[in-house]
Amino acid sequence: MKVSCHPTLLFLALVLPIFTACGSSDDTAKAVIPEELNEFAVATLAGGCFWCLEGPFEKEEGVKAVFSGYTGGPEVDPSYQDVAYGRTGHTEAVQVFYDPDVISYSEILDIFWRQINPTDLSGQFADRGSQYRPEIFVQNEEEREIAEASKMALEESGRFERPVVVPISDYQPFYPAEIYHQDYYLKNPLHYERYRRGSGRAGFLEEVWGS
């Protein structure tokens, strides 16, 4: 989720008429995850621009909250600018807090697969680079087994001609992103929808999964 997810000159040349320059907000205040959410299960998932992952999860019954942030790298509490410009080992990600009595981890993964291109490990759609790589971060062996089974089921479904390459990795510290990134799809719906379509994500998902 960002004003322009990919900062390279090529990307800006393609989408400058649509998007504002990357990092145009000066607000550096980070979001804080409320302690009361600790009573719920949490899934940590990376799928490119984090703006595009919040809405699909937040609409699901049993999901209590979704936070955008950064994970997967060694740097402590990185900024959006550092992550977006590839100056860290982090990737953009979301944490989905959910009630496992209402929605299962397997169902969370089903939603996740329908938001990304699981055959592309070099980024997602117009956003290129490891800071937009897809990845599933698991907290225990049970989650790993579920994730591996879910990934295998998608691979065997034949929905994609290329292999499903999303890594399943051990959980690493998750750092919430700046406040202005949280619920961006609600705060700036017109810009969000232009980005989602202009980046190629919307068209790809409609072609693969239908509208």
Long-range contacts (C-beta under 8 A, 24 or more apart in sequence): 1-49, 1-50, 1-51, 1-52, 1-54, 1-68, 1-92, 1-177, 1-181, 1-184, 1-185, 2-49, 2-51, 2-80, 2-84, 2-181, 2-184, 3-191, 4-195, 5-48, 5-49, 5-51, 5-84, 5-92, 5-126, 5-127, 5-132, 5-195, 5-199, 6-123, 6-126, 6-127, 6-128, 6-129, 6-132, 7-84, 7-85, 8-128, 11-126, 11-127, 11-128, 14-126, 15-126, 15-198, 15-199, 18-194, 18-195, 18-198, 19-191, 19-194, 19-195, 19-198, 20-191, 22-84, 23-80, 23-81, 23-84, 25-178, 25-180, 27-178, 27-179, 27-180, 28-79, 28-178, 29-178, 29-179, 30-77, 30-175, 30-176, 30-177, 30-178, 30-179, 31-67, 31-68, 31-69, 31-176, 31-177, 31-178, 31-179, 31-181, 31-182, 32-176, 33-65, 33-67, 33-95, 33-176, 34-65, 37-64, 37-65, 37-97, 40-64, 40-97, 40-98, 40-99, 40-100, 41-97, 41-98, 41-99, 41-100, 41-105, 42-95, 42-96, 42-97, 42-98, 42-139, 43-95, 43-96, 43-98, 43-105, 43-108, 43-109, 43-112, 43-143, 44-71, 44-93, 44-94, 44-95, 44-96, 44-136, 44-137, 44-139, 44-171, 44-174, 45-93, 45-94, 45-96, 45-108, 45-112, 45-135, 45-136, 45-137, 46-71, 46-72, 46-91, 46-92, 46-93, 46-94, 46-133, 46-134, 46-135, 46-136, 46-137, 47-93, 47-94, 47-112, 47-115, 47-116, 47-124, 47-134, 48-92, 48-116, 48-123, 48-124, 48-125, 48-127, 48-132, 48-134, 48-201, 49-92, 49-124, 49-125, 49-127, 49-132, 49-195, 49-199, 49-201, 50-92, 50-93, 50-94, 50-177, 50-181, 51-181, 51-184, 51-185, 51-192, 51-195, 51-196, 52-115, 52-185, 52-196, 52-201, 53-94, 53-112, 53-115, 54-94, 54-182, 54-183, 54-184, 54-185, 55-185, 55-186, 56-111, 56-114, 56-115, 57-94, 57-96, 57-108, 57-111, 58-183, 60-98, 60-103, 60-107, 60-111, 61-102, 61-103, 62-98, 62-99, 62-101, 62-102, 62-103, 63-96, 63-97, 63-98, 63-99, 63-103, 64-97, 64-98, 64-99, 65-97, 66-94, 66-95, 66-96, 66-97, 67-94, 67-95, 67-97, 67-176, 67-177, 67-182, 68-92, 68-93, 68-94, 68-176, 68-177, 68-181, 68-182, 68-184, 69-93, 69-94, 69-95, 69-174, 69-175, 69-176, 69-177, 70-174, 70-175, 70-177, 71-137, 71-172, 71-173, 71-174, 71-175, 72-133, 72-135, 72-137, 72-169, 72-172, 73-172, 76-173, 76-175, 77-175, 78-175, 79-178, 80-177, 80-178, 80-181, 83-131, 84-131, 85-131, 86-129, 86-130, 86-131, 88-131, 89-130, 90-131, 90-175, 91-130, 91-131, 91-132, 91-133, 91-135, 92-131, 92-132, 92-177, 93-135, 93-137, 93-174, 95-174, 105-143, 105-146, 106-146, 106-149, 106-150, 109-136, 109-146, 109-147, 109-150, 110-150, 112-136, 113-150, 113-154, 114-205, 114-209, 115-201, 115-205, 116-166, 117-204, 118-151, 118-154, 118-160, 118-164, 118-165, 118-166, 119-160, 119-162, 119-163, 119-164, 119-165, 120-165, 121-165, 121-166, 121-167, 124-201, 125-199, 125-200, 125-201, 125-204, 126-198, 126-199, 126-200, 127-199, 134-166, 135-166, 135-167, 135-168, 135-169, 136-166, 136-167, 136-168, 136-169, 137-169, 137-170, 137-171, 137-172, 137-174, 138-168, 138-169, 138-170, 138-171, 139-171, 144-168, 159-208, 160-208
